[in-house]
Amino acid sequence: MDADDRQLILWYRDGREEGYRQLLARYESYVYGLCYRLTGNREDAHDLTQESLIIVLNGLDTFN
């Protein structure tokens, strides 16, 4: 059974790698698709996806 986003965030905050991996797996392709539609360039979309996910993951400690 897959955990919901809230549970994954709690796992991530507790340092459990599984939370991090599942969050990335769940949202990486969506974020990439959005970035690709905005830029029209695969390399730029890949770079923006990585940067965006890093920002989000770094902000999870203060997310409510």
MDAnalysis code that builds the backbone (N, CA, C; Angstrom):
import MDAnalysis as mda
import numpy as np

u = mda.Universe.empty(192, n_residues=64, atom_resindex=np.repeat(np.arange(64), 3), trajectory=True)
u.add_TopologyAttr("name", ["N", "CA", "C"] * 64)
u.add_TopologyAttr("resid", np.arange(1, 65))
u.add_TopologyAttr("resname", ["MET", "ASP", "ALA", "ASP", "ASP", "ARG", "GLN", "LEU", "ILE", "LEU", "TRP", "TYR", "ARG", "ASP", "GLY", "ARG", "GLU", "GLU", "GLY", "TYR", "ARG", "GLN", "LEU", "LEU", "ALA", "ARG", "TYR", "GLU", "SER", "TYR", "VAL", "TYR", "GLY", "LEU", "CYS", "TYR", "ARG", "LEU", "THR", "GLY", "ASN", "ARG", "GLU", "ASP", "ALA", "HIS", "ASP", "LEU", "THR", "GLN", "GLU", "SER", "LEU", "ILE", "ILE", "VAL", "LEU", "ASN", "GLY", "LEU", "ASP", "THR", "PHE", "ASN"])
u.atoms.positions = np.array([
    [0.847, -1.186, 0.000],
    [0.000, 0.000, 0.000],
    [0.889, 1.245, 0.000],
    [0.589, 2.156, -0.891],
    [1.355, 3.395, -0.961],
    [0.933, 4.347, 0.154],
    [1.906, 5.029, 0.696],
    [1.639, 6.031, 1.722],
    [1.134, 7.304, 1.048],
    [0.338, 8.075, 1.774],
    [-0.094, 9.345, 1.217],
    [1.022, 10.378, 1.361],
    [0.839, 11.524, 0.726],
    [1.879, 12.550, 0.729],
    [2.259, 12.980, 2.144],
    [1.279, 13.112, 3.003],
    [1.558, 13.532, 4.379],
    [2.508, 12.551, 5.065],
    [2.227, 11.262, 4.901],
    [3.073, 10.248, 5.524],
    [4.479, 10.284, 4.933],
    [4.580, 10.459, 3.629],
    [5.886, 10.521, 2.985],
    [6.692, 11.718, 3.482],
    [6.021, 12.835, 3.687],
    [6.700, 14.024, 4.205],
    [7.202, 13.767, 5.614],
    [6.392, 13.115, 6.430],
    [6.818, 12.784, 7.794],
    [8.013, 11.840, 7.773],
    [7.983, 10.855, 6.883],
    [9.124, 9.943, 6.757],
    [10.364, 10.706, 6.330],
    [10.204, 11.592, 5.366],
    [11.345, 12.399, 4.893],
    [11.928, 13.213, 6.039],
    [11.059, 13.846, 6.816],
    [11.519, 14.647, 7.962],
    [12.241, 13.805, 8.999],
    [11.840, 12.540, 9.108],
    [12.490, 11.623, 10.057],
    [13.770, 11.023, 9.499],
    [14.118, 11.402, 8.278],
    [15.350, 10.907, 7.674],
    [15.225, 9.567, 6.973],
    [14.001, 9.126, 6.761],
    [13.790, 7.849, 6.072],
    [13.878, 8.064, 4.570],
    [14.818, 7.401, 3.945],
    [15.053, 7.562, 2.511],
    [13.828, 7.171, 1.687],
    [13.043, 6.256, 2.187],
    [11.854, 5.809, 1.470],
    [10.893, 6.965, 1.192],
    [10.751, 7.876, 2.152],
    [9.886, 9.036, 1.943],
    [10.379, 9.898, 0.802],
    [11.666, 10.140, 0.780],
    [12.294, 10.942, -0.273],
    [12.102, 10.282, -1.635],
    [12.394, 8.999, -1.701],
    [12.301, 8.275, -2.981],
    [10.873, 8.244, -3.522],
    [9.924, 7.991, -2.649],
    [8.533, 7.918, -3.103],
    [8.002, 9.280, -3.529],
    [8.387, 10.326, -2.821],
    [7.960, 11.662, -3.231],
    [8.511, 12.011, -4.615],
    [9.782, 11.716, -4.830],
    [10.369, 11.982, -6.141],
    [9.689, 11.155, -7.223],
    [9.484, 9.872, -6.959],
    [8.849, 9.003, -7.944],
    [7.440, 9.485, -8.281],
    [6.751, 9.995, -7.291],
    [5.368, 10.434, -7.473],
    [5.272, 11.717, -8.295],
    [6.217, 12.629, -8.142],
    [6.063, 13.963, -8.735],
    [7.075, 14.335, -9.817],
    [8.136, 13.585, -9.961],
    [9.195, 13.968, -10.903],
    [8.683, 14.077, -12.344],
    [7.925, 13.104, -12.804],
    [7.471, 13.152, -14.196],
    [6.466, 14.279, -14.412],
    [5.619, 14.555, -13.434],
    [4.670, 15.660, -13.542],
    [5.410, 16.995, -13.649],
    [6.392, 17.196, -12.770],
    [7.158, 18.448, -12.776],
    [7.934, 18.575, -14.083],
    [8.540, 17.464, -14.529],
    [9.274, 17.500, -15.791],
    [8.347, 17.885, -16.947],
    [7.173, 17.275, -16.996],
    [6.213, 17.588, -18.064],
    [5.835, 19.056, -18.068],
    [5.601, 19.596, -16.910],
    [5.271, 21.014, -16.801],
    [6.434, 21.883, -17.275],
    [7.636, 21.554, -16.814],
    [8.820, 22.322, -17.216],
    [9.068, 22.218, -18.720],
    [8.830, 21.041, -19.274],
    [9.031, 20.874, -20.714],
    [8.017, 21.692, -21.508],
    [6.768, 21.700, -21.066],
    [5.751, 22.506, -21.753],
    [6.087, 23.990, -21.685],
    [6.677, 24.411, -20.582],
    [7.024, 25.827, -20.432],
    [8.251, 26.222, -21.251],
    [9.218, 25.308, -21.381],
    [10.472, 25.660, -22.058],
    [10.572, 25.135, -23.481],
    [9.947, 24.002, -23.750],
    [10.066, 23.381, -25.059],
    [11.430, 22.768, -25.310],
    [12.240, 22.634, -24.259],
    [13.596, 22.127, -24.386],
    [13.831, 21.064, -23.322],
    [14.275, 19.874, -23.761],
    [14.446, 18.759, -22.820],
    [15.511, 19.029, -21.762],
    [16.642, 19.559, -22.176],
    [17.723, 19.812, -21.215],
    [17.322, 20.871, -20.193],
    [16.715, 21.944, -20.663],
    [16.253, 22.983, -19.738],
    [15.196, 22.432, -18.790],
    [14.287, 21.619, -19.315],
    [13.234, 21.033, -18.485],
    [13.833, 20.114, -17.423],
    [14.836, 19.350, -17.807],
    [15.509, 18.460, -16.851],
    [16.171, 19.278, -15.741],
    [16.898, 20.319, -16.124],
    [17.565, 21.172, -15.132],
    [16.557, 21.841, -14.207],
    [15.484, 22.374, -14.774],
    [14.460, 23.034, -13.956],
    [13.760, 22.052, -13.026],
    [13.560, 20.840, -13.502],
    [12.937, 19.810, -12.663],
    [13.807, 19.526, -11.446],
    [15.092, 19.331, -11.671],
    [15.999, 19.062, -10.556],
    [16.021, 20.230, -9.572],
    [16.149, 21.427, -10.087],
    [16.202, 22.602, -9.216],
    [14.907, 22.760, -8.424],
    [13.782, 22.563, -9.093],
    [12.481, 22.711, -8.424],
    [12.296, 21.682, -7.326],
    [12.640, 20.434, -7.604],
    [12.459, 19.388, -6.597],
    [13.396, 19.576, -5.412],
    [14.584, 20.076, -5.653],
    [15.508, 20.370, -4.546],
    [14.920, 21.455, -3.651],
    [14.376, 22.489, -4.261],
    [13.765, 23.580, -3.482],
    [12.598, 23.051, -2.656],
    [11.760, 22.238, -3.279],
    [10.602, 21.683, -2.562],
    [11.060, 20.795, -1.408],
    [11.987, 19.884, -1.678],
    [12.442, 18.974, -0.623],
    [13.114, 19.728, 0.523],
    [13.859, 20.764, 0.207],
    [14.490, 21.554, 1.255],
    [13.467, 22.315, 2.093],
    [12.308, 22.597, 1.518],
    [11.274, 23.327, 2.234],
    [10.327, 22.445, 3.029],
    [10.469, 21.143, 2.914],
    [9.520, 20.244, 3.594],
    [9.634, 20.292, 5.115],
    [10.766, 20.709, 5.622],
    [10.918, 20.786, 7.079],
    [9.977, 21.818, 7.695],
    [9.584, 22.820, 6.920],
    [8.694, 23.853, 7.450],
    [7.307, 23.789, 6.856],
    [7.032, 22.783, 6.035],
    [5.737, 22.648, 5.382],
    [4.685, 22.147, 6.372],
    [3.516, 22.767, 6.359],
    [2.375, 22.329, 7.194],
    [1.292, 21.761, 6.330],
])
